Amino acid sequence: MLELLQDAKARRAFARLVADDRVHIAEHNGRIIAHAPVGLAGMIEARGLDVVTLPHAKAAVIRLVVDLVPEGQMPRLQDKNAAFITMFGVHLPLLHASPEAARRLIPVALGTISSS
């Protein structure tokens, strides 16, 4: 996740941490909203260092769900018929990607979602 934040900064794109490995989600007005559990806002584990606190957003609308899979299990092409997930009755785009591929694909996928 730290790499995604750094990549966005390098592209001069807006990105903010909401939560690390624990996040609360809920439906609100047809959108899925994510926010950090009380006491964990802005905190993220910097592997090999410690837990650090970063600038963060109180909440964010979820526009894309990424299912992280091992490199060998990542599909070469996404199945457009299975490219959605339903959460709380809201349909969201679903991307299956390895962690490394996700860094490259998330900006592209979000750009595609924004323009459609």
Number of C-alpha atoms within 10 A of each C-alpha: 15 13 10 18 15 13 16 15 13 9 9 9 11 8 14 17 23 24 23 16 10 13 16 13 18 14 15 11 7 11 18 19 17 19 20 23 14 8 7 16 22 19 19 20 14 12 9 6 7 9 12 11 14 14 11 15 16 14 18 17 14 15 16 17 16 15 13 16 15 11 12 9 11 17 13 9 7 13 12 10 6 10 14 16 14 10 14 12 11 14 16 17 18 20 24 22 24 19 17 13 14 19 17 13 17 17 16 12 16 13 11 10 12 9 6 5
